[in-house]
Amino acid sequence: MGSSTSMPWLDPWQPWPSPWVPEVAALGHGQGGTDGVGRQRRSQSSGIGRARAAPGAALAAGSRGEPGLTEPPKYSLCCAQVWEVPAGCAQVWEVLAGCAQVVLRCGSSCPSLQVVLRCGRSLQVVLRNHLQAAGHVCVLKDAFLYESAAEIANLICTDKFDAALAIHLYKGGRLLQGSRIPFGIIFGGTDINEDIKCKEKCQVMGAVLEEARFAVAFTVEMKELAAAQWPDAGKKIYVQSQGIKTAPSATFDWYRFLQNADIPTDTDTLHLFLLVCGLRRVKDPLYLVEAFSDWHRKDPSVHLGIIGPAVDPVFSSEVKEQVKRAPGVHVLQELPQEELQAAVSRSCALVNSSTSEGMSAAILEAMDLDIPVLARNIPGNAAIIKHKETGLLFSTPQEFVMLSKNLLNDPVMEKEIVTKAKDYVRKHHSWEGERKTYQKLVLRLQ
């Protein structure tokens, strides 16, 4: 990607005969997906502001009360974006979202940040929405394109970025280590639960946290773990749980969904459990396969659907191969956000079998949809589920089957659980409260 000496922004196609200054964000390849029910493809691109596309680019625009702006289309592949922004735009934020990077721009003469976002995990989507609500626009680049902090430093220098926000203390934060610009950190989950056990990674994360202006933990327990490891950072760690908002599709075709998955469409007897996750080892989608398949052989009405993006292609192939030999278990086609929420709302229960979680958006969204949750008993899940009150926690595949049978045979217990779970989400996972927190924290990077 080259740069024009006559313009301070990158333009790989052609000079722009315009008083506006163009920006190009080149987005890399990759599968889409999030770990939440509210999934959007990572290849989706969106933005806000006046813009026009160069040849081969895809244009997307949101709204700030300006006429003629429309919602962005969805793409199965990433593409480049070109944006025209006022020449007075000076301030820039960059967000490294675990495996992705969001570049944000604004300035004293411009009321908004200009952003093109490649959606990924639920938190990235939520972050984009919160920032856009404050008049900002997001750009997301694939961080896999960058192998070192030096490459990011060159990017920062070239595009004159002024501040940054990293999601995941190790994956995102390490690329900002030694950065000349101020930045904040949002813990991802595996950084505090798993990476902290590796001496080398722990040292890197400690150095990153020392440089950060602030850090955000999803739970008090996560903050306490981080503060115990890095005591001097305790005062800069804020607790903000994930906020939840669901909007299931009203036109979702449940019967066609079942037919496409070769699942019996007799909904009077069908009991479909949905395991929503990106197909990667930490989500451990194979954990329940054998036990569930044995249960299905005895009770053909029960089915387990595994649905999510193939984040790890090699592991995804392993999952599909093993599932082929497991009657009653299905790997389902990934769905857009609203349709997946609709599918969850028609399911018997939401399942989580992860070995590590920060805070599962899928669990919280299922609670909001009045669907019971069965989750593996790990710290991240136990932080949001009180066993037999707001959900069911299991420690072995056999216990999962036992609890699932209890759930199916006890409608009174199911009703009590979903009622308490929804009340919990409304009280402790306010979407509006989360928005205010991030909008205020971002101002600390000025």
C-alpha positions as CSV (number, residue, x, y, z in Angstrom):
1,M,0.0,0.0,0.0
2,G,1.6,3.2,-1.1
3,S,1.1,6.8,0.1
4,S,0.8,10.1,-1.8
5,T,3.2,12.8,-1.2
6,S,0.5,15.4,-1.9
7,M,-1.9,13.9,0.7
8,P,-1.2,12.9,4.3
9,W,-3.5,9.9,4.0
10,L,-3.0,6.5,2.2
11,D,-4.6,6.0,-1.2
12,P,-3.6,2.9,-3.1
13,W,-5.8,3.6,-6.2
14,Q,-5.6,7.2,-7.5
15,P,-5.3,10.9,-6.5
16,W,-8.5,12.4,-5.4
17,P,-9.3,15.8,-7.0
18,S,-11.2,17.0,-4.0
19,P,-10.8,19.5,-1.1
20,W,-11.4,16.5,1.2
21,V,-8.6,14.3,2.3
22,P,-9.1,10.5,1.6
23,E,-8.3,7.7,4.0
24,V,-8.0,4.0,3.0
25,A,-8.4,1.1,5.4
26,A,-7.3,-2.1,3.8
27,L,-9.0,-5.0,5.5
28,G,-7.5,-8.5,5.6
29,H,-9.1,-11.9,5.0
30,G,-10.6,-14.1,7.7
31,Q,-13.7,-15.9,8.8
32,G,-16.4,-13.9,10.5
33,G,-18.0,-14.4,13.9
34,T,-18.3,-13.6,17.5
35,D,-18.7,-15.5,20.7
36,G,-22.1,-14.0,21.3
37,V,-25.6,-14.7,20.1
38,G,-25.6,-11.2,18.7
39,R,-23.2,-12.2,16.0
40,Q,-22.2,-10.2,13.0
41,R,-19.7,-11.3,10.4
42,R,-16.2,-10.0,10.9
43,S,-16.1,-9.2,7.2
44,Q,-19.0,-6.8,7.6
45,S,-17.9,-3.2,7.1
46,S,-19.7,-0.1,8.3
47,G,-19.0,3.5,9.0
48,I,-20.4,7.0,9.4
49,G,-19.8,10.2,7.6
50,R,-19.6,11.5,4.0
51,A,-17.7,9.1,1.8
52,R,-17.2,7.7,-1.6
53,A,-15.6,4.5,-2.8
54,A,-12.6,4.1,-5.1
55,P,-12.7,1.4,-7.7
56,G,-13.0,-2.0,-6.1
57,A,-13.9,-0.6,-2.7
58,A,-17.1,-1.1,-0.8
59,L,-18.9,2.0,0.6
60,A,-20.8,1.9,3.9
61,A,-22.4,4.7,5.8
62,G,-24.4,5.2,9.0
63,S,-26.4,8.2,10.2
64,R,-25.9,11.3,12.2
65,G,-29.0,13.0,10.9
66,E,-27.4,13.5,7.5
67,P,-29.6,12.9,4.4
68,G,-28.7,10.2,1.9
69,L,-26.8,7.9,4.3
70,T,-27.8,4.3,4.4
71,E,-26.9,1.2,6.4
72,P,-24.0,-0.9,5.1
73,P,-24.4,-4.1,3.0
74,K,-22.9,-7.3,4.3
75,Y,-20.0,-9.0,2.5
76,S,-18.6,-12.5,2.7
77,L,-15.1,-11.2,2.1
78,C,-13.4,-8.1,3.4
79,C,-12.7,-5.2,1.1
80,A,-11.0,-1.9,1.2
81,Q,-12.8,1.3,2.2
82,V,-12.0,4.9,1.2
83,W,-13.3,7.8,3.2
84,E,-13.2,11.5,2.7
85,V,-12.8,13.5,5.9
86,P,-12.4,17.2,6.7
87,A,-8.8,18.3,6.5
88,G,-9.1,19.6,10.1
89,C,-9.5,16.1,11.5
90,A,-6.5,15.7,13.8
91,Q,-7.2,13.3,16.6
92,V,-7.0,9.5,16.0
93,W,-7.7,6.5,18.1
94,E,-6.6,3.0,17.2
95,V,-8.3,-0.1,18.7
96,L,-6.5,-3.5,18.6
97,A,-9.4,-5.9,19.1
98,G,-7.6,-9.2,19.9
99,C,-7.3,-10.3,16.3
100,A,-8.4,-7.1,14.8
101,Q,-7.6,-3.4,14.8
102,V,-9.9,-0.5,14.8
103,V,-8.6,2.9,13.6
104,L,-10.6,6.0,14.8
105,R,-10.1,9.6,13.7
106,C,-11.5,12.9,14.9
107,G,-10.5,16.5,15.3
108,S,-11.4,19.8,16.9
109,S,-13.0,21.0,13.7
110,C,-14.9,17.8,13.1
111,P,-17.7,16.6,15.5
112,S,-17.1,12.9,14.9
113,L,-14.5,10.1,14.5
114,Q,-14.3,8.6,11.1
115,V,-14.3,4.8,11.2
116,V,-14.5,1.7,9.0
117,L,-15.1,-1.4,11.1
118,R,-14.6,-5.0,10.4
119,C,-16.9,-6.7,12.9
120,G,-15.6,-9.6,14.9
121,R,-16.4,-10.7,18.5
122,S,-19.4,-9.2,20.2
123,L,-17.3,-6.8,22.2
124,Q,-16.0,-5.2,19.0
125,V,-19.5,-4.8,17.7
126,V,-20.7,-3.2,21.0
127,L,-17.6,-1.0,21.1
128,R,-18.4,0.3,17.6
129,N,-22.0,1.0,18.5
130,H,-21.1,2.9,21.7
131,L,-18.5,5.0,19.9
132,Q,-20.7,5.8,17.0
133,A,-23.5,6.8,19.4
134,A,-21.1,9.5,20.6
135,G,-20.5,10.7,17.1
136,H,-17.5,8.5,16.3
137,V,-16.9,6.2,13.3
138,C,-14.7,3.1,13.5
139,V,-12.1,1.4,11.2
140,L,-11.1,-2.2,11.8
141,K,-8.0,-3.8,10.3
142,D,-6.9,-7.4,10.8
143,A,-4.1,-7.4,13.4
144,F,-2.8,-10.7,12.1
145,L,-1.3,-8.5,9.4
146,Y,1.0,-7.1,12.0
147,E,3.6,-9.3,13.7
148,S,5.3,-6.8,16.0
149,A,4.9,-3.6,18.0
150,A,7.4,-2.0,15.5
151,E,5.0,-2.5,12.7
152,I,2.2,-0.8,14.7
153,A,4.6,1.9,15.7
154,N,5.3,2.6,12.0
155,L,1.5,2.6,11.3
156,I,0.9,5.0,14.1
157,C,3.7,7.3,12.8
158,T,2.6,7.2,9.2
159,D,-1.1,7.9,10.0
160,K,-0.4,10.2,12.9
161,F,-2.5,8.3,15.4
162,D,-2.9,10.0,18.8
163,A,-4.3,7.3,21.1
164,A,-5.2,3.6,21.2
165,L,-7.4,1.1,22.9
166,A,-6.5,-2.6,23.0
167,I,-8.9,-5.5,23.6
168,H,-7.0,-8.4,25.2
169,L,-4.0,-7.5,27.4
170,Y,-1.6,-9.9,25.5
171,K,-2.9,-10.3,21.9
172,G,-3.8,-6.6,21.5
173,G,-1.7,-5.0,24.2
174,R,1.7,-6.4,23.2
175,L,1.4,-4.6,19.8
176,L,1.2,-1.3,21.7
177,Q,4.1,-2.0,24.1
178,G,6.4,1.0,24.1
179,S,4.0,3.0,22.1
180,R,4.4,6.8,22.0
181,I,0.7,7.3,22.1
182,P,-1.6,6.9,25.2
183,F,-3.8,3.8,25.2
184,G,-6.2,1.8,27.3
185,I,-6.8,-1.9,27.8
186,I,-9.9,-4.1,27.9
187,F,-9.3,-7.5,29.3
188,G,-10.5,-10.3,27.1
189,G,-10.7,-13.3,29.5
190,T,-8.0,-15.7,28.3
191,D,-5.4,-13.1,29.0
192,I,-6.2,-13.0,32.7
193,N,-7.4,-16.6,33.0
194,E,-4.8,-18.4,30.9
195,D,-2.0,-16.3,29.5
196,I,-1.1,-15.1,33.0
197,K,0.1,-18.6,33.7
198,C,2.9,-18.2,31.1
199,K,5.9,-16.4,32.6
200,E,6.9,-14.8,29.3
201,K,3.4,-13.6,28.5
202,C,2.8,-12.4,32.0
203,Q,5.9,-10.2,31.9
204,V,4.8,-8.7,28.6
205,M,1.2,-8.1,29.9
206,G,2.6,-6.5,33.1
207,A,4.7,-4.0,31.0
208,V,1.7,-3.2,28.9
209,L,-0.5,-2.6,31.9
210,E,2.1,-0.4,33.4
211,E,2.0,1.9,30.3
212,A,-1.8,1.9,29.9
213,R,-3.9,4.8,31.0
214,F,-6.7,2.5,32.2
215,A,-7.9,-1.1,32.0
216,V,-11.4,-2.6,32.0
217,A,-12.3,-5.9,33.6
218,F,-15.7,-7.6,33.0
219,T,-16.0,-8.8,36.6
220,V,-14.7,-8.0,40.1
221,E,-13.1,-11.4,40.2
222,M,-11.2,-10.6,37.0
223,K,-10.0,-7.3,38.4
224,E,-8.8,-9.0,41.6
225,L,-6.8,-11.6,39.6
226,A,-5.1,-8.9,37.7
227,A,-4.5,-6.7,40.7
228,A,-3.0,-9.7,42.6
229,Q,-0.5,-10.2,39.8
230,W,0.2,-6.5,39.2
231,P,-0.6,-4.7,42.5
232,D,0.5,-1.3,41.2
233,A,-2.1,-1.4,38.5
234,G,-5.1,-2.0,40.8
235,K,-6.1,1.6,40.9
236,K,-6.3,1.9,37.1
237,I,-8.5,-1.1,36.6
238,Y,-12.3,-0.4,36.3
239,V,-15.0,-3.0,36.4
240,Q,-17.6,-2.9,33.6
241,S,-19.8,-5.9,32.8
242,Q,-20.9,-6.5,29.3
243,G,-24.2,-4.8,28.4
244,I,-26.8,-6.8,26.6
245,K,-29.4,-5.9,23.9
246,T,-31.2,-8.5,21.8
247,A,-33.3,-8.1,18.7
248,P,-34.2,-11.6,17.2
249,S,-35.5,-11.7,13.6
250,A,-39.3,-11.8,13.4
251,T,-39.1,-13.5,10.0
252,F,-36.6,-16.3,10.8
253,D,-37.7,-19.6,9.2
254,W,-37.2,-22.1,12.0
255,Y,-38.5,-25.1,10.0
256,R,-36.1,-24.4,7.1
257,F,-33.3,-24.0,9.6
258,L,-34.0,-27.5,11.0
259,Q,-34.4,-29.0,7.6
260,N,-31.1,-27.6,6.4
261,A,-29.4,-29.3,9.5
262,D,-31.2,-32.6,9.0
263,I,-32.9,-32.2,12.3
264,P,-36.5,-33.6,12.6
265,T,-39.0,-30.8,12.3
266,D,-41.6,-32.3,14.7
267,T,-41.3,-29.4,17.1
268,D,-43.8,-31.0,19.5
269,T,-41.2,-33.6,20.5
270,L,-37.9,-31.9,19.5
271,H,-35.5,-30.7,22.2
272,L,-32.7,-28.8,20.5
273,F,-29.8,-27.6,22.6
274,L,-27.6,-24.9,21.0
275,L,-23.9,-24.5,21.7
276,V,-22.9,-21.1,20.3
277,C,-19.2,-20.6,19.9
278,G,-16.4,-19.9,17.5
279,L,-14.8,-23.2,16.6
280,R,-11.5,-23.0,18.5
281,R,-10.0,-25.2,21.1
282,V,-10.6,-22.9,24.1
283,K,-14.4,-23.2,23.4
284,D,-14.1,-27.0,23.6
285,P,-17.2,-27.8,21.5
286,L,-16.3,-31.5,21.5
287,Y,-16.5,-31.8,25.3
288,L,-20.1,-33.0,25.3
289,V,-20.3,-34.7,22.0
290,E,-19.9,-38.3,23.1
291,A,-22.1,-38.1,26.2
292,F,-24.8,-36.2,24.3
293,S,-24.8,-38.7,21.4
294,D,-25.2,-41.6,23.9
295,W,-28.2,-39.7,25.4
296,H,-29.6,-39.2,21.9
297,R,-29.5,-42.9,21.2
298,K,-31.7,-43.5,24.2
299,D,-33.9,-40.4,23.6
300,P,-34.0,-39.5,19.8
301,S,-35.9,-36.3,20.6
302,V,-32.8,-34.5,22.0
303,H,-30.3,-32.9,19.6
304,L,-27.2,-30.7,20.1
305,G,-26.4,-28.1,17.5
306,I,-22.9,-26.5,17.4
307,I,-23.1,-23.2,15.7
308,G,-20.4,-20.6,15.1
309,P,-17.6,-19.4,12.8
310,A,-14.6,-21.6,11.9
311,V,-12.1,-19.4,13.8
312,D,-9.5,-22.2,13.7
313,P,-9.9,-24.0,10.4
314,V,-7.8,-27.0,11.4
315,F,-9.7,-27.5,14.6
316,S,-13.0,-26.9,12.8
317,S,-12.3,-29.8,10.5
318,E,-11.6,-32.0,13.5
319,V,-15.0,-31.0,15.0
320,K,-16.9,-31.7,11.8
321,E,-15.2,-35.1,11.4
322,Q,-16.0,-36.2,15.0
323,V,-19.5,-34.9,14.8
324,K,-20.1,-37.0,11.7
325,R,-19.7,-40.1,13.9
326,A,-22.0,-38.8,16.6
327,P,-25.7,-39.2,16.0
328,G,-27.8,-36.4,17.4
329,V,-25.0,-33.8,17.2
330,H,-24.9,-31.3,14.4
331,V,-22.5,-28.6,13.2
332,L,-24.9,-25.9,12.0
333,Q,-24.5,-23.2,9.4
334,E,-23.4,-19.9,10.9
335,L,-26.3,-17.3,11.0
336,P,-26.4,-13.5,10.9
337,Q,-27.1,-11.7,14.2
338,E,-30.8,-11.4,14.3
339,E,-31.4,-14.9,12.9
340,L,-29.1,-16.6,15.4
341,Q,-30.9,-14.8,18.2
342,A,-34.2,-16.1,16.8
343,A,-32.8,-19.6,16.6
344,V,-31.7,-19.4,20.2
345,S,-35.1,-18.2,21.3
346,R,-36.7,-21.3,19.7
347,S,-34.2,-23.7,21.3
348,C,-34.5,-25.8,24.4
349,A,-31.4,-24.3,26.1
350,L,-28.2,-22.5,25.4
351,V,-25.0,-24.5,26.1
352,N,-21.5,-23.3,27.0
353,S,-18.6,-25.8,27.3
354,S,-15.6,-23.4,27.2
355,T,-12.5,-24.1,29.2
356,S,-12.0,-20.4,29.7
357,E,-14.3,-17.3,29.4
358,G,-14.1,-13.7,30.2
359,M,-17.8,-13.0,30.1
360,S,-19.9,-14.9,27.5
361,A,-22.2,-12.7,25.6
362,A,-24.0,-15.7,24.3
363,I,-25.0,-16.7,27.8
364,L,-26.2,-13.2,28.7
365,E,-28.1,-12.9,25.5
366,A,-29.8,-16.3,26.0
367,M,-30.9,-15.1,29.5
368,D,-32.3,-11.9,27.9
369,L,-34.2,-14.1,25.5
370,D,-35.8,-16.2,28.3
371,I,-33.8,-19.3,27.4
372,P,-32.3,-21.4,30.1
373,V,-28.5,-21.8,30.1
374,L,-26.3,-24.8,30.9
375,A,-22.7,-23.8,31.3
376,R,-19.4,-25.4,32.2
377,N,-18.4,-24.6,35.8
378,I,-15.5,-22.3,35.2
379,P,-14.8,-18.9,36.9
380,G,-16.0,-16.8,34.0
381,N,-19.4,-18.6,33.8
382,A,-19.8,-18.9,37.5
383,A,-19.4,-15.1,37.8
384,I,-22.7,-14.6,35.9
385,I,-24.6,-17.8,36.7
386,K,-25.8,-18.8,40.2
387,H,-26.4,-22.6,40.0
388,K,-30.1,-23.6,39.9
389,E,-31.1,-19.9,40.2
390,T,-30.1,-18.1,37.0
391,G,-28.8,-21.2,35.2
392,L,-27.2,-24.6,35.6
393,L,-23.5,-25.3,36.0
394,F,-21.9,-28.6,35.2
395,S,-18.4,-30.0,35.7
396,T,-18.6,-33.2,33.7
397,P,-20.4,-34.4,30.5
398,Q,-22.4,-36.8,32.6
399,E,-23.5,-34.0,35.0
400,F,-24.6,-32.0,31.9
401,V,-26.8,-34.8,30.8
402,M,-28.3,-35.2,34.2
403,L,-29.0,-31.5,34.6
404,S,-30.5,-31.4,31.1
405,K,-32.9,-34.2,31.9
406,N,-33.9,-32.4,35.1
407,L,-34.6,-29.2,33.1
408,L,-36.8,-31.0,30.5
409,N,-38.7,-32.8,33.2
410,D,-39.3,-29.9,35.6
411,P,-41.0,-26.9,33.8
412,V,-41.5,-25.2,37.1
413,M,-37.7,-25.1,37.7
414,E,-37.2,-23.9,34.1
415,K,-39.6,-21.1,34.6
416,E,-38.0,-20.0,37.8
417,I,-34.5,-20.0,36.2
418,V,-35.4,-18.0,33.1
419,T,-37.3,-15.4,35.2
420,K,-34.5,-14.9,37.6
421,A,-31.9,-14.9,34.8
422,K,-33.7,-12.2,32.9
423,D,-34.1,-10.1,36.0
424,Y,-30.3,-10.5,36.6
425,V,-29.4,-9.3,33.1
426,R,-31.7,-6.3,33.4
427,K,-30.2,-5.3,36.7
428,H,-26.5,-6.0,36.1
429,H,-25.9,-5.9,32.4
430,S,-27.3,-2.6,31.3
431,W,-26.4,-1.8,27.7
432,E,-26.9,1.9,28.3
433,G,-24.6,1.8,31.4
434,E,-21.9,0.1,29.4
435,R,-22.2,2.7,26.7
436,K,-21.7,5.6,29.2
437,T,-18.6,3.9,30.8
438,Y,-16.8,3.4,27.5
439,Q,-17.6,6.9,26.2
440,K,-16.2,8.4,29.4
441,L,-13.1,6.2,29.4
442,V,-12.2,7.0,25.9
443,L,-11.9,10.6,26.8
444,R,-9.0,9.7,29.2
445,L,-6.9,9.0,26.1
446,Q,-7.0,12.7,25.0
